[in-house]
Amino acid sequence: MKTENEPVVPAQLLSATCAVIAAIHFYNCSGKADFVLLAFVALGAAPWMGDVFESISKDGIKYRQQGSTPAPAVAPAPDAGGHTTRFAAVGRVTPSAFAQLAPQAKKVLATLWKYQQKQFPNWRERRWTFTVRTGSPEYMEFSLGELLLSQKGYIAVAPSGQIMLSDEGCKFCEEHILEISDWPITYDKFSN
């Protein structure tokens, strides 16, 4: 990504050179497009793709949205009273650790936290547990959420075979209490 102060001459030179070579190659091949022509076109366009694409990976293409580029830092400037005001560069806001969880993991975690608070609000030693039975329509979603949370160490398996919050999970929930408490999707129908 280029800023106002960064020269674009090398990019322009590369693009122009590739365009000339591609045109000569196209002419010498009697007007037929081939792999070499496409390679020169792609190479000439490559320096400009950062303005269009944020990332290109095996998972797909992520387009850069208008206004998503960070603004350059503004130099301190004295105000009318001679005081210097500093402005920070505007960057991207990193989503919270809870926001980065998959929806299945959020649902399991929000359920554990919700009922932990209802059943044992002041008891860290006692944990509320639950599970979704195999064959239930929600089992696949639950097991994915359980797996993802287990990998992060946020849940543990109780002696009964049901899951519960680990110490790390309780700490995580306390750190993200507003987001987890506001998460609207939880498991709420249980059979004993």
C-alpha positions as CSV (number, residue, x, y, z in Angstrom):
1,M,0.0,0.0,0.0
2,K,1.4,3.4,-1.0
3,T,1.2,6.5,1.1
4,E,1.4,10.1,-0.2
5,N,5.1,10.3,0.5
6,E,6.1,7.0,-1.1
7,P,7.2,7.2,-4.7
8,V,5.2,5.1,-7.2
9,V,7.8,5.3,-10.0
10,P,9.1,1.7,-9.6
11,A,5.5,0.4,-9.8
12,Q,4.8,2.5,-12.8
13,L,8.0,1.5,-14.5
14,L,7.3,-2.2,-13.9
15,S,3.8,-1.9,-15.3
16,A,4.9,0.1,-18.3
17,T,7.7,-2.4,-19.1
18,C,5.4,-5.3,-18.8
19,A,2.8,-3.6,-21.0
20,V,5.4,-3.0,-23.7
21,I,6.8,-6.5,-23.6
22,A,3.3,-8.0,-23.6
23,A,2.4,-5.9,-26.6
24,I,5.6,-7.0,-28.5
25,H,4.9,-10.6,-27.6
26,F,1.3,-10.4,-28.7
27,Y,2.3,-8.9,-32.0
28,N,5.0,-11.6,-32.6
29,C,2.6,-14.4,-31.8
30,S,0.2,-13.3,-34.6
31,G,-2.3,-11.9,-32.1
32,K,-2.7,-15.0,-30.0
33,A,-2.9,-14.8,-26.3
34,D,-0.9,-17.4,-24.4
35,F,0.5,-18.0,-21.0
36,V,3.5,-15.7,-21.4
37,L,1.2,-12.8,-22.4
38,L,-1.0,-13.5,-19.4
39,A,2.1,-13.7,-17.1
40,F,3.3,-10.2,-18.2
41,V,-0.2,-8.7,-17.8
42,A,-0.4,-10.2,-14.3
43,L,3.1,-9.0,-13.4
44,G,2.3,-5.5,-14.6
45,A,-0.9,-5.4,-12.6
46,A,0.6,-6.9,-9.4
47,P,1.9,-3.6,-7.8
48,W,-1.6,-2.1,-8.0
49,M,-3.5,-5.1,-6.5
50,G,-2.9,-4.0,-2.9
51,D,-5.3,-1.1,-3.5
52,V,-8.0,-3.6,-4.5
53,F,-7.4,-6.8,-2.5
54,E,-6.6,-7.0,1.3
55,S,-5.5,-10.6,1.0
56,I,-5.5,-13.5,-1.5
57,S,-5.1,-17.0,0.1
58,K,-6.2,-20.6,-0.2
59,D,-9.3,-19.6,1.8
60,G,-10.4,-17.1,-0.7
61,I,-10.1,-13.4,-1.7
62,K,-10.7,-10.6,0.7
63,Y,-11.4,-7.3,-1.0
64,R,-10.3,-4.0,0.5
65,Q,-13.3,-2.0,1.5
66,Q,-13.4,1.7,0.8
67,G,-12.1,3.6,3.8
68,S,-10.4,0.5,5.4
69,T,-6.9,1.7,4.9
70,P,-5.2,3.2,8.0
71,A,-4.8,7.0,7.8
72,P,-1.3,8.3,8.2
73,A,-0.3,9.9,11.5
74,V,-0.8,13.6,11.8
75,A,2.2,15.6,13.0
76,P,1.7,17.6,16.2
77,A,0.5,21.1,15.5
78,P,0.4,24.0,18.0
79,D,-3.0,25.5,18.6
80,A,-3.8,29.2,19.1
81,G,-2.5,29.1,22.7
82,G,0.8,27.5,21.6
83,H,-0.1,24.1,23.0
84,T,0.7,21.0,21.0
85,T,-2.1,18.6,20.3
86,R,-1.2,15.1,19.2
87,F,-3.3,13.0,16.9
88,A,-2.9,9.2,16.8
89,A,-3.0,7.3,13.5
90,V,-6.3,5.7,12.8
91,G,-5.9,2.0,12.6
92,R,-8.1,-1.1,12.5
93,V,-9.9,-2.1,15.6
94,T,-8.9,-5.7,16.5
95,P,-12.0,-7.7,17.5
96,S,-12.0,-9.0,21.1
97,A,-11.1,-12.6,21.8
98,F,-14.8,-13.4,22.4
99,A,-15.8,-11.8,19.1
100,Q,-13.1,-14.0,17.3
101,L,-14.7,-17.2,18.5
102,A,-16.9,-19.3,16.2
103,P,-20.6,-19.0,16.8
104,Q,-20.8,-22.6,18.0
105,A,-18.1,-21.9,20.7
106,K,-19.9,-18.7,21.7
107,K,-23.1,-20.6,22.2
108,V,-21.5,-23.2,24.4
109,L,-19.5,-20.7,26.4
110,A,-22.5,-18.3,26.8
111,T,-24.6,-21.2,28.1
112,L,-21.9,-22.3,30.6
113,W,-21.5,-18.8,31.9
114,K,-25.2,-18.0,32.0
115,Y,-26.1,-21.0,34.2
116,Q,-22.9,-20.8,36.2
117,Q,-24.0,-17.3,37.3
118,K,-27.5,-18.5,38.0
119,Q,-26.6,-21.7,39.9
120,F,-23.3,-20.8,41.6
121,P,-22.8,-17.1,41.4
122,N,-20.3,-16.8,44.2
123,W,-18.8,-20.3,44.1
124,R,-15.7,-20.8,42.1
125,E,-15.2,-24.3,43.5
126,R,-18.6,-25.5,42.2
127,R,-19.3,-25.6,38.5
128,W,-22.5,-26.0,36.5
129,T,-22.3,-28.7,33.9
130,F,-24.2,-29.8,30.8
131,T,-24.0,-31.8,27.6
132,V,-26.0,-32.4,24.5
133,R,-26.8,-36.0,23.8
134,T,-25.6,-37.9,20.7
135,G,-28.4,-38.0,18.2
136,S,-29.8,-34.6,19.2
137,P,-30.3,-32.2,16.3
138,E,-28.0,-29.8,18.1
139,Y,-25.2,-32.4,18.8
140,M,-22.9,-31.5,15.9
141,E,-23.1,-27.8,16.7
142,F,-22.5,-28.5,20.4
143,S,-19.5,-30.9,19.7
144,L,-17.8,-28.3,17.4
145,G,-18.2,-25.6,20.1
146,E,-16.9,-28.0,22.7
147,L,-13.9,-28.9,20.6
148,L,-13.0,-25.3,19.9
149,L,-13.3,-24.3,23.6
150,S,-11.4,-27.3,24.7
151,Q,-8.5,-26.4,22.4
152,K,-8.3,-23.0,24.1
153,G,-8.5,-24.5,27.6
154,Y,-11.8,-22.7,28.5
155,I,-13.7,-25.9,29.4
156,A,-13.1,-29.1,31.2
157,V,-14.9,-32.4,31.4
158,A,-16.6,-33.2,34.7
159,P,-16.5,-36.7,36.3
160,S,-20.1,-37.1,35.0
161,G,-18.8,-36.7,31.4
162,Q,-20.5,-33.3,31.0
163,I,-18.6,-30.1,30.3
164,M,-18.0,-27.2,32.6
165,L,-16.0,-24.0,32.7
166,S,-12.3,-24.4,33.6
167,D,-10.5,-21.9,35.8
168,E,-9.2,-20.4,32.6
169,G,-12.7,-20.3,31.2
170,C,-14.1,-18.5,34.2
171,K,-11.3,-16.0,34.0
172,F,-12.0,-15.5,30.2
173,C,-15.7,-15.0,30.9
174,E,-15.1,-12.5,33.6
175,E,-12.8,-10.5,31.3
176,H,-15.5,-10.5,28.5
177,I,-18.5,-10.5,30.8
178,L,-20.5,-7.9,28.8
179,E,-20.1,-9.6,25.5
180,I,-20.8,-13.1,26.8
181,S,-23.8,-11.9,28.8
182,D,-25.2,-10.2,25.8
183,W,-24.7,-13.2,23.5
184,P,-28.4,-14.1,22.7
185,I,-28.0,-17.7,21.6
186,T,-27.7,-20.3,24.3
187,Y,-28.8,-23.9,25.1
188,D,-31.9,-23.6,27.3
189,K,-33.8,-26.9,27.1
190,F,-32.3,-29.6,29.3
191,S,-33.6,-33.0,30.3
192,N,-32.4,-34.5,33.6
